[in-house]
Amino acid sequence: MPSTGPFPLSPIDHLFVGHAFSAVLEYGEHLDAGRLEASLSTVLQGFTPLACHLVELPDARLGFAPSQVPSQWIEVRETPRAPGELSGPESLGEFVPRLATGLEQPLLGVRLTRMPSGSILSVTVSHAVTDGHGFFTFLRAWSRATLGRTADAPTWDRSVLAAGLQSRETAIKPEDVWRRTGFTWSPGTRAVESPQPATFGVRRVPPALEPSSGGPTLFENDLLCAWLLKTYAHVLAGPEGLALSVPIDYRRSYGGLPQSYFGNAVRAAPLWLDRELLERESIPELAARVQESVRAVLDERGARDSLECLEQLRREQGPRVFEDVHLADPRNGFLVTNVSRLPFGMLDFGRGPPLRTLLPAVESRTAAIQQTDEGSEVSLILPEAKA
């Protein structure tokens, strides 16, 4: 593990510069702010990237370098009343800390809001530092430290994702980025300057979904994704169809990458759906297409191909090119991520597990599937003009 900085970002880290995401945990009792602060300071010694800021490197890459340790990591606030609906965008805007974009800015924000009869702990991280799996690993380690338990330090050395990447002879085109990474390069269309997250999704509860009898075995995530497509295609699709992106974690398939890797280890499975097909096919039929698109890239070859594409794009265009790479196509795209497999609802910071856990969608044309005690729910952001 490297001990001095700055540390270069991986190819997929570069794509997520300017993006951030959050977790919101509501507890029925007051959390001890001093205890949280002390345990967080301890845990950050192992999760070094979170205690850094982004810098420019001389080889047309970005990296993270250690920041000066602040007097306190956690912002503590008081509120006279509990929110009526915690999942609403207005409530989330009050409780969730935001991160300024650009270089030399913090990559971690933590806010503890104390209510008369409970607490809300909200954590925001820069997506350039880690993905959802890494985020949960960090929160679990912090939770264990708060309880006086130990947790294994993660691996965050980016070199394993940069080693041996090959460039092709032909220059990267926008259609290559979509096909090989599942994301959309649309030059000159995206500029993220406001603090992130800038907006939050609305809560939607899907109906009970069952696969058709005699069809392929479908996972709940496939069916929920298809339900979203069927329900909101009229506002998401363009005249010709819809470009779906489904993020995939490749820690289990990429050789040499440990499960404890703290960073971004994802690509998206791309799926183009014609308008006529969206209208004609049933939810189980669409779910089968989603499942097939994921399986087509769920291996080391698919992961490496995405990294090679992004690295070649950076070499050809420079790191600023990723300002124009979208998680979902701004014209006709939709990204659906699933965080329900990560047990955020078990995070105990000294007062038992949370009453409620939220990982809201934070960008237009995205949805986040998550698990509650009552079942699955979705945080969803539709295009602004069509929401």
C-alpha positions as CSV (number, residue, x, y, z in Angstrom):
1,M,0.0,0.0,0.0
2,P,1.5,3.4,-1.0
3,S,2.2,5.7,2.0
4,T,2.8,9.1,0.4
5,G,0.9,11.1,-2.2
6,P,-0.3,12.2,-4.5
7,F,-2.0,9.0,-5.8
8,P,-3.2,8.8,-9.4
9,L,-6.9,8.1,-10.0
10,S,-7.9,5.0,-11.9
11,P,-9.5,5.3,-15.3
12,I,-13.0,4.7,-13.8
13,D,-12.3,7.2,-10.9
14,H,-11.7,9.9,-13.5
15,L,-15.2,9.4,-14.9
16,F,-16.8,10.1,-11.6
17,V,-15.0,13.4,-10.8
18,G,-17.7,16.0,-10.1
19,H,-20.2,13.4,-8.9
20,A,-21.2,12.6,-5.3
21,F,-23.7,10.4,-3.5
22,S,-25.0,10.1,0.1
23,A,-26.5,7.9,2.7
24,V,-29.0,9.1,5.3
25,L,-29.5,7.1,8.5
26,E,-32.2,7.9,11.0
27,Y,-31.9,6.7,14.6
28,G,-34.5,6.7,17.4
29,E,-32.0,7.9,20.0
30,H,-29.3,10.6,20.2
31,L,-25.9,9.5,18.8
32,D,-22.8,10.6,20.8
33,A,-21.1,13.2,18.6
34,G,-17.8,13.0,20.5
35,R,-17.7,9.2,20.1
36,L,-18.5,9.5,16.4
37,E,-15.8,12.1,15.9
38,A,-13.1,10.1,17.6
39,S,-14.0,6.8,15.9
40,L,-14.1,8.5,12.5
41,S,-10.7,10.1,12.9
42,T,-9.4,6.6,13.7
43,V,-11.0,4.9,10.7
44,L,-9.9,7.6,8.2
45,Q,-6.3,6.5,8.9
46,G,-7.1,3.3,6.9
47,F,-9.5,5.0,4.4
48,T,-6.9,7.5,3.3
49,P,-8.6,8.7,0.1
50,L,-11.5,10.2,2.1
51,A,-9.0,12.4,3.9
52,C,-7.6,13.8,0.7
53,H,-8.4,16.3,-2.1
54,L,-8.0,16.1,-5.8
55,V,-5.0,17.6,-7.6
56,E,-3.7,17.8,-11.1
57,L,-0.7,15.5,-12.0
58,P,1.9,16.4,-14.6
59,D,1.0,13.4,-16.8
60,A,-2.6,14.6,-17.7
61,R,-4.1,12.7,-14.9
62,L,-5.8,13.7,-11.7
63,G,-4.9,12.3,-8.3
64,F,-5.7,12.6,-4.6
65,A,-3.3,14.1,-2.1
66,P,-3.6,14.2,1.7
67,S,-5.4,17.3,3.1
68,Q,-4.8,19.2,6.3
69,V,-6.8,17.5,9.1
70,P,-9.8,19.7,10.0
71,S,-10.5,20.6,13.6
72,Q,-13.6,18.4,13.4
73,W,-15.0,16.1,10.6
74,I,-18.6,16.1,11.7
75,E,-20.9,19.1,11.4
76,V,-23.5,19.0,14.3
77,R,-26.8,20.7,14.0
78,E,-30.0,20.9,16.1
79,T,-33.5,20.9,14.8
80,P,-36.7,21.4,16.9
81,R,-38.7,18.8,15.1
82,A,-38.4,15.6,13.1
83,P,-39.0,15.7,9.4
84,G,-42.5,14.7,8.3
85,E,-41.2,12.7,5.3
86,L,-37.5,12.1,5.4
87,S,-37.4,10.8,1.9
88,G,-38.7,14.0,0.4
89,P,-36.3,16.2,-1.6
90,E,-36.9,19.2,0.7
91,S,-36.0,17.2,3.8
92,L,-33.0,15.6,2.2
93,G,-31.8,19.0,1.2
94,E,-31.8,20.1,4.8
95,F,-30.1,17.0,6.3
96,V,-27.6,16.0,3.6
97,P,-24.1,17.7,3.4
98,R,-22.9,18.8,0.0
99,L,-19.4,18.8,-1.5
100,A,-18.0,21.5,-3.6
101,T,-16.7,20.3,-7.0
102,G,-13.3,21.0,-8.4
103,L,-9.8,20.5,-7.1
104,E,-8.5,21.2,-3.6
105,Q,-12.0,20.4,-2.1
106,P,-12.9,17.9,0.6
107,L,-14.0,14.5,-0.6
108,L,-16.1,13.6,2.5
109,G,-18.9,15.5,4.3
110,V,-20.6,14.3,7.5
111,R,-23.6,16.0,9.2
112,L,-25.2,14.9,12.5
113,T,-28.6,16.4,13.1
114,R,-30.0,16.0,16.6
115,M,-33.8,16.0,17.0
116,P,-35.8,16.1,20.2
117,S,-36.1,12.3,20.1
118,G,-33.5,11.0,17.8
119,S,-30.7,11.7,15.3
120,I,-30.1,11.7,11.6
121,L,-26.6,10.9,10.4
122,S,-25.9,11.9,6.8
123,V,-22.7,11.1,4.9
124,T,-21.7,12.3,1.5
125,V,-18.7,11.1,-0.4
126,S,-17.1,12.1,-3.7
127,H,-17.8,9.4,-6.3
128,A,-14.2,9.9,-7.6
129,V,-13.1,8.2,-4.4
130,T,-15.3,5.1,-4.3
131,D,-18.5,3.4,-5.4
132,G,-21.4,2.1,-3.3
133,H,-19.6,-1.1,-2.2
134,G,-16.7,0.9,-1.0
135,F,-18.9,3.4,0.7
136,F,-20.6,0.6,2.7
137,T,-17.2,-0.8,3.6
138,F,-16.2,2.5,5.0
139,L,-19.4,3.0,7.0
140,R,-19.3,-0.5,8.4
141,A,-15.7,0.1,9.6
142,W,-16.7,3.4,11.2
143,S,-19.7,1.7,12.9
144,R,-17.4,-1.1,14.3
145,A,-14.9,1.5,15.5
146,T,-17.7,3.4,17.3
147,L,-18.6,0.2,19.1
148,G,-15.0,-0.4,20.1
149,R,-14.5,-3.2,17.6
150,T,-11.7,-3.6,15.0
151,A,-12.2,-3.7,11.2
152,D,-9.7,-4.7,8.5
153,A,-8.2,-1.8,6.7
154,P,-9.2,-1.8,3.0
155,T,-7.0,-1.9,-0.1
156,W,-7.1,1.3,-2.1
157,D,-4.1,1.1,-4.4
158,R,-5.3,2.1,-7.8
159,S,-2.4,0.5,-9.7
160,V,-4.2,-2.9,-10.1
161,L,-6.8,-1.2,-12.3
162,A,-4.2,0.7,-14.4
163,A,-1.8,-2.1,-15.0
164,G,-1.4,-3.6,-18.5
165,L,-4.2,-1.5,-20.2
166,Q,-3.9,-1.4,-24.0
167,S,-5.0,1.3,-26.4
168,R,-6.4,0.6,-29.9
169,E,-5.1,2.1,-33.1
170,T,-8.3,4.0,-33.8
171,A,-9.4,7.0,-31.8
172,I,-12.3,6.7,-29.3
173,K,-15.7,7.8,-30.6
174,P,-18.9,8.5,-28.5
175,E,-20.4,5.2,-29.7
176,D,-17.3,3.3,-28.5
177,V,-17.8,4.8,-25.0
178,W,-21.4,3.7,-24.9
179,R,-20.7,0.2,-26.2
180,R,-17.6,-0.5,-24.1
181,T,-18.5,1.2,-20.8
182,G,-22.3,1.7,-20.7
183,F,-21.9,5.5,-20.1
184,T,-22.5,8.3,-22.6
185,W,-19.9,10.7,-24.0
186,S,-21.7,13.7,-25.4
187,P,-19.1,16.4,-26.0
188,G,-20.0,19.9,-24.7
189,T,-23.1,19.0,-22.8
190,R,-22.3,18.6,-19.1
191,A,-20.8,21.1,-16.7
192,V,-21.0,20.4,-12.9
193,E,-20.1,23.5,-10.9
194,S,-22.7,23.6,-8.1
195,P,-22.1,21.6,-4.9
196,Q,-23.1,18.0,-5.1
197,P,-25.6,16.4,-4.6
198,A,-27.6,19.2,-6.2
199,T,-31.0,17.4,-6.2
200,F,-32.6,14.3,-4.7
201,G,-35.0,11.7,-6.0
202,V,-38.6,11.1,-5.0
203,R,-39.7,7.8,-3.4
204,R,-41.7,5.3,-5.4
205,V,-43.0,2.0,-4.1
206,P,-43.3,-0.7,-6.9
207,P,-46.1,-3.3,-7.0
208,A,-45.5,-6.9,-6.3
209,L,-43.8,-8.3,-9.4
210,E,-43.8,-11.9,-10.6
211,P,-41.9,-13.5,-13.5
212,S,-44.1,-15.2,-16.2
213,S,-44.5,-18.9,-15.7
214,G,-42.3,-21.0,-17.9
215,G,-39.9,-18.2,-18.6
216,P,-36.3,-17.7,-17.6
217,T,-35.3,-17.3,-13.9
218,L,-35.4,-13.6,-13.2
219,F,-34.0,-11.7,-10.2
220,E,-36.0,-9.0,-8.4
221,N,-33.6,-6.4,-9.7
222,D,-34.3,-7.3,-13.3
223,L,-38.1,-7.1,-12.7
224,L,-37.9,-3.8,-10.9
225,C,-35.7,-2.3,-13.6
226,A,-38.2,-3.5,-16.2
227,W,-41.1,-2.0,-14.2
228,L,-39.4,1.3,-14.2
229,L,-38.8,1.1,-17.9
230,K,-42.4,0.2,-18.6
231,T,-43.8,2.8,-16.2
232,Y,-41.7,5.8,-17.2
233,A,-40.7,5.1,-20.8
234,H,-43.0,7.9,-22.0
235,V,-41.0,10.5,-20.2
236,L,-37.5,8.9,-20.5
237,A,-37.3,7.6,-24.1
238,G,-36.4,9.7,-27.1
239,P,-38.2,9.5,-30.4
240,E,-36.3,6.3,-31.3
241,G,-36.0,4.6,-28.0
242,L,-34.2,4.5,-24.6
243,A,-30.6,3.8,-23.6
244,L,-30.5,1.9,-20.4
245,S,-27.3,1.7,-18.2
246,V,-27.1,-0.8,-15.3
247,P,-24.0,-0.4,-13.1
248,I,-22.1,-3.7,-12.4
249,D,-19.5,-4.3,-9.6
250,Y,-16.6,-6.3,-10.9
251,R,-14.7,-7.0,-7.7
252,R,-15.5,-10.7,-7.9
253,S,-14.4,-11.0,-11.6
254,Y,-11.4,-8.8,-12.0
255,G,-8.1,-10.7,-11.4
256,G,-6.0,-9.3,-8.5
257,L,-8.7,-7.0,-7.2
258,P,-9.7,-7.9,-3.6
259,Q,-13.2,-7.7,-2.3
260,S,-11.9,-5.1,0.2
261,Y,-10.9,-2.7,-2.6
262,F,-11.9,0.8,-1.6
263,G,-12.5,2.7,-4.9
264,N,-14.6,2.5,-8.0
265,A,-14.8,-1.0,-9.5
266,V,-17.8,-0.7,-11.8
267,R,-18.9,-0.4,-15.3
268,A,-22.4,-0.2,-16.8
269,A,-24.2,-2.8,-18.9
270,P,-25.6,-0.9,-22.0
271,L,-29.0,-1.8,-23.4
272,W,-30.7,0.0,-26.3
273,L,-34.5,-0.5,-26.4
274,D,-36.5,0.7,-29.4
275,R,-39.7,2.6,-28.6
276,E,-41.9,0.0,-30.4
277,L,-40.3,-2.8,-28.3
278,L,-40.8,-0.8,-25.0
279,E,-44.5,-0.5,-25.8
280,R,-45.0,-4.0,-27.0
281,E,-43.1,-6.2,-24.5
282,S,-44.2,-7.2,-21.0
283,I,-42.3,-6.5,-17.8
284,P,-40.9,-10.1,-17.7
285,E,-39.8,-9.9,-21.3
286,L,-38.0,-6.6,-20.7
287,A,-36.5,-8.0,-17.5
288,A,-35.0,-10.9,-19.5
289,R,-33.4,-8.4,-21.8
290,V,-31.9,-6.5,-18.8
291,Q,-30.6,-9.7,-17.4
292,E,-29.0,-10.7,-20.7
293,S,-27.3,-7.3,-21.1
294,V,-25.7,-7.6,-17.6
295,R,-24.5,-11.2,-18.1
296,A,-22.9,-10.1,-21.4
297,V,-20.3,-7.9,-19.6
298,L,-20.2,-9.5,-16.2
299,D,-16.6,-10.9,-16.5
300,E,-13.0,-9.7,-16.4
301,R,-13.0,-9.1,-20.1
302,G,-15.9,-6.7,-19.9
303,A,-14.4,-4.9,-17.0
304,R,-10.9,-4.6,-18.6
305,D,-12.4,-3.4,-21.9
306,S,-14.2,-0.6,-20.1
307,L,-11.0,0.5,-18.3
308,E,-9.0,0.4,-21.5
309,C,-11.7,2.5,-23.3
310,L,-11.7,5.2,-20.5
311,E,-7.9,5.3,-20.3
312,Q,-7.5,5.7,-24.0
313,L,-10.1,8.5,-23.9
314,R,-8.2,10.3,-21.2
315,R,-4.9,10.0,-23.1
316,E,-6.5,11.4,-26.3
317,Q,-8.7,14.1,-24.8
318,G,-7.2,14.9,-21.4
319,P,-9.0,14.5,-18.0
320,R,-11.4,17.3,-18.7
321,V,-13.1,15.1,-21.2
322,F,-15.0,13.3,-18.4
323,E,-16.9,16.5,-17.7
324,D,-18.8,15.5,-20.8
325,V,-19.3,11.8,-19.9
326,H,-22.8,11.2,-18.5
327,L,-24.0,8.4,-16.3
328,A,-27.2,8.4,-18.3
329,D,-27.7,9.9,-21.8
330,P,-29.2,13.4,-21.3
331,R,-31.4,12.9,-24.4
332,N,-32.9,9.4,-24.0
333,G,-31.0,7.6,-21.2
334,F,-31.8,6.0,-17.9
335,L,-29.4,4.6,-15.2
336,V,-30.8,2.1,-12.7
337,T,-28.5,1.1,-9.8
338,N,-29.3,-1.5,-7.1
339,V,-28.0,-0.9,-3.5
340,S,-30.4,-3.3,-1.9
341,R,-27.8,-6.0,-1.5
342,L,-25.6,-3.8,0.8
343,P,-27.0,-4.0,4.4
344,F,-26.9,-0.3,5.2
345,G,-29.8,-0.9,7.6
346,M,-27.5,-2.8,10.0
347,L,-25.1,0.0,10.7
348,D,-25.0,0.5,14.5
349,F,-23.3,3.6,15.8
350,G,-24.0,2.9,19.4
351,R,-27.7,3.1,19.6
352,G,-28.8,0.1,17.6
353,P,-29.6,-0.2,13.9
354,P,-31.3,2.8,12.1
355,L,-35.0,3.2,12.0
356,R,-34.7,4.2,8.4
357,T,-32.0,4.2,5.7
358,L,-32.0,6.1,2.5
359,L,-29.6,6.2,-0.4
360,P,-31.4,8.7,-2.7
361,A,-30.9,9.1,-6.4
362,V,-29.0,12.4,-6.9
363,E,-28.8,12.9,-10.7
364,S,-31.4,13.3,-13.5
365,R,-32.5,10.2,-15.3
366,T,-31.3,7.9,-12.5
367,A,-33.0,5.5,-10.1
368,A,-31.7,3.7,-7.0
369,I,-33.3,0.5,-5.9
370,Q,-33.1,-0.2,-2.1
371,Q,-34.5,-2.4,0.6
372,T,-36.7,-1.4,3.5
373,D,-38.5,-3.5,6.2
374,E,-41.6,-3.4,4.0
375,G,-39.8,-4.5,0.8
376,S,-38.2,-2.7,-2.1
377,E,-38.6,0.9,-2.9
378,V,-37.1,3.2,-5.5
379,S,-35.6,6.7,-5.4
380,L,-36.2,8.3,-8.8
381,I,-35.3,11.5,-10.6
382,L,-37.0,12.1,-14.0
383,P,-35.9,14.7,-16.5
384,E,-36.6,18.1,-15.0
385,A,-39.1,19.3,-17.7
386,K,-41.0,16.0,-17.4
387,A,-40.9,15.1,-13.7
